[in-house]
């Protein structure tokens, strides 16, 4: 198994470090850590913990985007899975609850996959259907109210700890390793990239592009449902109106910040997760800074722009050009 | 006109035959926005029970968030010749034409929960709404009274940026803070009215304010954010309700569970009973010709642990919140 950490990850790692340093400036206790009820406690842990849903979403999203597709329904799938888990939590055991929620995610992914791979509907339209309908389905499950639960097993999924780390972080890390093992430990990752690079050429050279596309949407649905369960477990309730709302956009942003092109082709799992952490580090920093909330979105936009500019190939050319110009001058 | 008279006559006749109810029995058509939130669902179910209490025949039309559906519903109520129309307007503008039709048919219109543009001022009888600035002030006054002159650093969980309810609830609370030098809002961020965001923002507040030790009270623009914030405080090893005072607005059932458990201190009710006062106004108007004031403000009642929170919880949990 090869976990490819490509050289192109430089911009993202740098961005993450810079943002963490800025957070340290606005809030001197940013890197402080202590144990609280057997769980590490501190702002850095918050970044990891709060970043988990988007990180999980981006793990599925990056594969979908690598095939040249997009999945707008992940936020709604989160809401459905969370609603399913919350309504079963107090009457069923954790394995049953988890299995049902994940089955819901798989089904949603399969639906998207069939629309895109078999019926050849454009991904943005195909997944838009579930994005709109999914929240309605979640509201039907919860009957429009916030369904709360007390089952300690499910609460542990959101608020528990494994070796001091919050459970959601451990789950996300596990999912990253599993996904990496599956797609990079075999030729699967290459085949996905081939499908996104040139579907027709790949098809002709024997790649089962239809199966590739179908499976990435299913995986994306699965990741989204896991994120939904965690989000519900975190607040001990399923809020069908707000769970995962607009998170599909954060997930797409995380993938793009991670350097994967929306046109498909090459992708990086680790950098997509790094993208999710960059977004969350920024969010947490804004909350710690004490700026008025009216500035939140503006700050976010400026930082994202800066990260994307740092990756822009044109800008890279420009800096090389100025370097050469300086050399010739001296 | 004749249709209406005919309808009223036949309805009264039918009622006289069927039951021994008084001839004054009223039929009210209610154009409800939809059921987008738990509060809205509660408003609908309270309207039904308030109507039943007064033996008023209530017809509810769910507009599913669409103004065109509301206009259709009002026209159909006019055609049916109801005695009064209740309207919870989804938007503020675009009501003049249809309300004129109701006025021409001499059917009084009562606005519930939300107001419309001033151009329609003389097209409706009265508006029953809550004053969200006042709600914020009630929350602030409770805090001022509770800390009784001691210095108190408050952190505020705002509603969605730009939402008028959030702006007003902040304004009302700030007006009390301005009068009490011992109260100080040290941090204010948006929790977007949701539990998840309320929890996340509170986690950061706790870290930024010396592990929560320098926070004396939390003020949240709604109860849902407070429920999230309470979890964040508990996870940080703090005792909400004791180490940190809490006051929020809405009075949804779950906050009463927290109050009963000693984890929350106070909530200000945004009553789902907008229809009750509206029915009273209509009955008085129909029977005695009393013209109600243009604005009937609902009570912003404060609840604390002294108000038997579990009892309130039981009475509220079936309302559809």
Interface residues (C-beta under 8 A of the other chain):
Chain A: X27 X29 X32 X36 X37 X39 X41 X42 X43 X46 X50 X143 X144 X145 X146 X148 X159 X231 X234 X235 X236 X237 X239 X241 X242 X243 X283 X284 X287 X288 X290 X292 X293 X294 X296
Chain B: X35 X36 X37 X38 X41 X158 X161 X187 X188 X189 X190 X192 X194 X195 X196 X199 X200 X201 X203 X204 X205 X207 X208 X224 X227 X228 X231 X235 X236 X237 X254 X320 X321
